[in-house]
Amino acid sequence: MATPTPSPLRVLTGITTSGTPHLGNYVGSIRHSVRQSVAPGVETFFFLADYHALIKVNDPALVQRSTLEIAASWLACGLDPERVTFYRQSDIPEIPELTWFLTCVTGKGLLNRAHAYKASVDKNVAKGEDPDADVNAGLFMYPVLMGADILMFNAHQVPVGRDQIQHIEMARDMGQHFNHLYGEHFTLPEALIDDAVATLPGLDGRKMSKSYGNTIPLFAPRAQLQKQIASIVTDSRAPGEPKDTEGSALFQIYQAFADAEETAALRHAFAEGIGWGDAKQLLFERIDREIAPMRERYEALLKDPTRIEQTLLAGAAKARRLSQPFMGRLRHAVGLRDLGAQQQTGARKAAKVARPSFKQYRERDGQFYFKLLDARGETLLQSLAFVSPQEAGRALALLQQRGGAALAVLAGQLEVLSAEQSQAAAEVLDALAEGAEK
């Protein structure tokens, strides 16, 4: 029996091009994503979310500059565009088209519950204003665009902070509803939460965010970096007085860059009463030691924006080799079809046309399964149990891509078939795979 060849796990990450990358972006997303991009068996997608930036940024020069800076940051931090799919969101025209498809299957009630929209409404109500004052449709529709970003490439996992889990759940809802109406087209994504990834406090102790204006630019010049670290808010305890690590923004930032031994040493220094000036100098030196080599690459990349533009266009071409044929299948699924491609028969004019289809589901045992049904709804193929929806999705994707040839590869993950059953399943799988390619 042939050794099974698992299809790759797809992981997708994006950053909105609404400002200069800061240390929080680095430890919360960029560093971890770049490391994951070289993991075996993982297919990674990285995109610059410039459509998203338009929701809250009305300065064209800022969007352009931010796009350049974020692209240069990822590349300077070691992202290899030859190994990953690295693209600008606005270079993929299938994404806004898919956004509309999803808009048409998404209930307004779901969008009413989005955190960002609710926060704006609550703020207006608290001020005694109209609930939707100054709320643009882009903010309201943001989750649908994000859903299109994810579902377009059938990502299995999306690394997000805990405050972003809702967006992944909403993308799942949209994909599930579309699948229910038009057949199994979308992989339902999972939020990837890594508690080892730090959320950095900013200069004032709140979460480091462009919204608060409390950020430390990732590639600030050395002198500026030192000056900003010196401005981190601390308490009034004098040198010699023991200091708490709990709730200390300075200590939390240091911990995000240091190893366990270095962190333990600073914790001991806090207990011994290290002066705030000395602690800030230690933090500056530790950050600069990691960032300095990348800063040089970053500055060189900024001087050659044409090179970055070419890299992004090459990434878009790579991405569109997936998005264009997939969008073609989705257009056909919803009825946007070439009227002359084939003559409609009376049977096809009647309601829905029955055809073979896959069904994914979860049993009461908590494990995940899929099956292949023929046009009459009879089971042709049944999987064994998978511990996660991603594993089941990868096996199902292999069948969709390779047709009957995948049966031998996945033999250990499927219920045993007779020769007759195997032949019938292979013929249907080949027909489905051939149809997907067209």
Steps between C-alpha positions, in 0.01 A plus 500: 500500500631847412602728786233771546611845384311752714392821332663809656347691786408848375565792735407859409613826664433864412596842635300816429700770324389785724825604665866428574572148635583503870649261756152369582450393136840330509455286812127448445504402134805554280762306696277200565363492144844510340615211718190301410553566129794258490322220688470176300156409369370857530391719208497864611327808360599853605314805377499877540140593586483831316123478432450476876711813551250707300237445770678734740776677305415780257860598428615337171868574569475328839348184349773489234780563750361246746478237224865556418609493866307186591620313191859604575458396865385149416780455247761645736385260773577203275184428302602315184258584214619191312373272777174678581218679319560869579259745341312827527127458559402755234691305233252212529174613330331174594498608867248788462291278270491229764417767759179569309415129476541469876307822562202336331502202738583687823226616733506861617444375854838326490674822399311694768688292757850580369715644780629803307154602384345448844777706662427792265126475564550483879729803488239701307219395734708599803538848349128522428552497124342294222630142544641493145649850500827504302486120451580429136386192314860386472524461878170312505604270212856447625432141618375401153814628330709317758296188437575529127873537575495172689254292298650596162804286573323241715728566794489235772642728769520875557734624777315767698490653844217402731323827420480393133351154548153631417606585143609141439172370641311735268704381201404144592133601514521659154681203348259255658196686373643522147587130506147416611349694211743419220697188593828436678742769379657654810723356768378629836793678668620470858646781712860423593571639846857466625523609863878516464455795262518819703259791504717801573406795719582840356677803643205578730435142615193442281517255210748626240279633222502770232154595631651602835807667352718309747709291261873448456580474126655165417790643303543838666859630480711391797493842669123528460448150636703586810310825550160331472592221739614766747147647485322179610279582797622355832412560864680730743703237686860609543817294436542246778126450551366162386282525188209287380526315171123449503340774295834650398492596131879515497535146633234361263673649196837364614348154554369495141857527369707321765557130561409333830842562657500869410144541625588336833800732538287811450235368738772462764626852423147635554485330838841648588383851416659577162457865399251571224768666289720190516204272426409706194859485377494120531175492301641725230814287460301176486259624234771665292707181500215316327375780277826664380592243228144510363497880516785512249310275257183704552671830418653349185159373387335839553752648258388258228117515489496371141646173621226468762233581241633225272501256792137578582389471137674164470323390817166618362554297183573196716188561710279550195599162363280379786240777525407528131394137436342480845295811434396351167358199684322724750349711221367184339369376834287809559369509141724761335559281194566512128156465347639342187724246673236229506133470427271486795281192519161498657638312796772759556249781485311344785618617843835348603707245312603202706868413468762316704629700797719483809365553851716585802364454849582443866365205697406487867836337573656841426685372193469616140389309189407547138316294242435505127138478393377414151227695319232299680650572842643149545839472672780408259791564732533536878803628690630370830525739797730803499597683817470845342302662216831602339612138462164403354512802269845414370395144415182623334696759300733229372201304368359812336831579331623155398176310453505123507881491518478629856314189621819298526681785673224537761417131537587503871263788564193358324263214572591186308335487157424200284650496151162599356451784751852622444450514124172690532652749747806551279285579196299760691815653655665527158191675363493745792873574468468551124205734554695702755784554253271636228 
